Amino acid sequence: MKLWQRTMATIVCSGAILMTAGLGAAPVHANALPSQSQTYAPVVLLQPQHNIPFSVQFTDGFQAKVTNLRTKAVSTFDLSANKTTYLNQGIYQANGKLQKPTDGYVQKLVELVPFRDAKGNLRWMGKQNIWGVNNQDHIAVATSVWNIVDQKPQLLGVTVEKTDVDNLPSPDVSINSGFSMKSDSTFVLDTKYADVTGDGIKDHIFLVGDKMGMSMNQTAENLRVVVREGKDNQQTFISVGTRDKGLLPKLHVTDSNNDQVKDILVTMPTATGNVYSQITWKMNRPTPVVSQDQLNNRNLYQPVIGTYGEAVAMKRVK
């Protein structure tokens, strides 16, 4: 999408900037997606006062104490995975004794992305990465869930969990940005940054689809998974299958079938329930693990639903 188009689509609303192209949103008529008033579901750019501040302090025993400075809630995380780095930098002694006071870094919260939670409610999610001494040694991720009422963000809750390194967003491509694939209406709907090709180099994974404008709370069609290989930036794409529509669809990277190859799971909420696709890398290209019809036969496969509504695994029925 051209810069002037994004500029024209920006509406400033008390306390937040709402990125959207129109008021229309497809109504929902299923238990999986509760009926709601027609509304925007934009990406929300927050004002500085909505940032959730954290402190990160290294402690003895190769640990870090992460404190939510609003609630004073404290979480402790193991740093031993990066032990060698911290020893080389003189932060710790070999016995785990902290050698010099060290603070970590926290990403500011500037953006909320709409999603459907496990109950089908429309919510907004914010992510804040938490690092040690550089942006490679991930410690944790703070996930905040919000509601938007009268165009104002309301915080519902915050969790701080160990970083799932396979499900970090792409650092190169933003959700809801335009994507060049023969159509001016193709947008990036979700992204991940993980090695799915098996060469040891992280790849950029995008879920793209066609929708009318920047409002995200509408059905996206012609959904495709794009893999941009980390080693050479070569892009390969694959359709999610014959059932290729969804409302706020999501990606999740996991070795769902335990074959030591990371798979890309796609969750596509629809008016009649969720539809899934499972894609893996084989013979130098993405390919379905099983056919979409098989994967969505509940006598054969059952989805494992994560905290935020998307499938995190597909379990074969025994």
N, C-alpha and C positions, 0 to 999 in steps of 0.2 A: 504494500500500500504506500502511495506517495505521501510525502511529508505534508503537503497541503491538505490531503484528504483527512489525515489524522488530526490536523489542526482544526479543520472545520467540524470534526466530530467531538471536540472537547467541550464539555459543558461544566462550568464552575458552579458547584452547589455547596452551600454552607458547610464548611468543615471538610469537604472532600471534593476531588475532581473526578467526575464520572465520565469514563470513556465509552461512548455509545454512538450508534448511528440512527437509532429510531426508537419509537415507543412500542412497537409491535413485539409480541412474544407468543409463541404457539401455546394454546391452552393444553393442560394436561388432564387426562381422564382415567387415571389408573391408581390403584392402591400403592403401587411402587413409587409413584410420583404424585403426592397429594395436590389437589386442586388449589391454585393460588390466584390472586388477582394478577391480571396482566401487568407486567412491570419490566423495567430494565433488569438485566443481570450483567452490568458492565464490570470491567476491571476497575477497581477503585484505587486511586492514587491518594495516599493519606497525607495529611498535614503533619508537621513535626511533633505537635502535641500528642499525637496518637501513637508515637513510637513507644515500644515496650523496652525499657532499659534493663540491662543485665550487667552484673560484674562477673569476671572470670578470674579466679585466683588459683595458682598452682599450690599444692600442699605436699607434705611428705608422703612417700610411698607411691610416687608416680600417679598422683590423682589431681583432679581439678574440681574446685567448688564453684558451681554456677548459681548465682543468686538473682532472683527476680526482684529488682529494686522497687517495684510497685507493691508486691505482695509479701516480700521477704522470704518467699519459698526458696529452699535450697536443694539442689540436686548435686550429687557427686559422681564423677566419671573417671574411669580408668584411662590413664595416659600411656600405659606400657607398650601399646602398639607402636608408638613413636619414641620409645626409650632411647634408641641409638641417636636420634636427632638431638634430643634434649641433653644427653651425655656429652655429645660433641660441642654443644653450645655452652656447656658449663652450667646448665640450669640445675642439674641434679648430680649427686655423687652416685657411684655404682650401687651403693646400698639403698638408694631411694631417698636419701636425705636431700631436702631442697637446699641448694647451694646459694641461690640468690632469689629475692622476691621477684616473681614473674606474674604478669597479668596476661590473659588472653584477649581476644577480639570478638566483637559481636556485630553482625550485620544490622544496619538500621532497618526498621520496618517501614517500607514506603508504598507497598502495593498489596492489595487484596484481590484474590482470584475467586470467582464464584464456583461453587460445587454443590452436588447433592449429597447429603450425609446418608448414613446407613438407613435412616428412616424415610429418606426421600425429601427431606426439608431443604429448601434453598438456603445456603449459607455462603459465607465468604471466608477464605483461608489466607493467612499470612505466614510466611516462613522467614526465620532469621537464622542464618548459619552462625555457628559458634566455633572459633578456631583457637589453636594454641598460640604459636609464634609466627605463623604464616598462613596463607590461604590454602595450604595443602594438608595440614594436619587437622582434619576435622575432628572436633570433639563431640558436638551435639547439634541438634536442631530444635529451635523453639517454634512450635506451631500454635498459632492463635486462631480461634474461630470467632467469627463476627456475624452480626446481623446488620442489615441496613434498613433503618426506619426513618421515613421522611427524609431520605437522602443523607442521613447522618449515621456514621458507624457506631455500633454498640458492641463492646467486647463481651463474649459469652464464656470464654475460657482459654487457658494457656497450658500446654504440656511441653516439657523439655525432655527429649529422648536422645539416646545415642544415635549418631548419624548413620542412616542407611545409605552407604556410599553408592549403591546401584540405583538409587532413586532421587538423586539430586537433579535439579533442573538444569537444562543446557545453559551454560554461561554465555552462549553466543546469540541465541534466538529467544525473543520474548513471546510469551503467550498472547494470543490475539493480534499478533502482527501479520501483515499480509505475506503470502507465500506464492512465488511464481510457479504456477503449474497450469498453464493454458487458460486460466480463468481469473478475472479480476476479483472474484468473490471467494477465493481460496484463502483460508486463514489457518494459522497455527493454533491448535486447540489445547495441546499439552506437549511437554517436552521432558526428556530424561537425558542423563549424561552417564553412560556406563559402557563397559566393553561387552558388546553383544556379538561381535564377530570372532572372538576368541584369539585375537592376536596380541593381547596384553595392553592394547592402547584404547583409551576410552573413546567411544563414539557418541555422536549426537543423534538422538532419536526424537522424531517429531510425529505427532498425530495431526494430520491436516484434513480439512474438509471444507465444503462449500456452504456458505450461509449469506444471508442478505444483510450485510453491514456488520458493525462492530459489536452490537449487543450480543452477548453470549447466550442468553436465555431463549434460544430458539433452536430448532432442529437443524443440525449440520448434516449434509448429505455427501455422498461420494467420499466416505472416509478412507484415508490411506495412511499407512505407516511409512515414514521416510527414515532411512538410516544414512547418515553422513559419516563415512568412515574416518576415524581419527588419524589414520596413517597418511591419507592422501586427499581427504575431503571429497572423495567420490561419493555421489548420492545414488541410492537405489531405493525404489519405492514398491510397495505392494498394497493392493486393495485388502481391506479387512475381510472381504467376502461378499456374498450376494446380499446379505443384510448389512447395509453400510450406512445406516443413519443413526443418530443419537443426539440426546439433549445433554449438553455438558459432559461429553465422553472423556475418559481418563485412561492414562497409561500406568502400568506397573511392571517393573523389571524384576524377574525372579526365576530361579531354576525350578519351575513348578512341577516338572515331570522327573526331577532328580537324575538327569542324564549328564550332569556336569557342564551343560551349555545353558547360558542365560536366555530365558524366553521373554518375549514382550507380550504382556496381557493387555487387551483392550476391553474396557467396560463401556457399553453403549446403552445408557438409560433410554427407554422408549415408553410410549403410552401404555404398552402391554407388559412392561417389565424389562429387565436388563438382558441385553444380548452380548455375547462374548466372542472374542477371537484370540487365538494364541499363536504367536509367530516366533520362529527361531531362525538362526543363520545356518544354512546348509549349502554346500557346493557354491560358496561365494555369493550367495544371495539370500534374501529373506524368503521363508516358505512357511506355510501353516504346519503346526505340529500335528494336528488332525484337522479334518474338514470342519467347517463352521457348523454344519448340521449335526455332526457327532458331538462337538463340544457343547452344543446347546440342547442336547438330549439329556434330560435330568436323570434318566435311567442309566446313563453312562458316566456323566460328569456332574459334580456338584461344585459350585464356586465357594471359595473361602473369602468372606467379605471383611475388609479391613475397617478400621475406625472411621475412615472418611468416605465410606460408601462404595469404593471400587474393589474389584476382585484382586486379591493378593496371591491367590493360587487357585488351580483347578484340580480337584481330587477325583481320581478315577473310582467309580463305584465298584466295590468288590462283589 
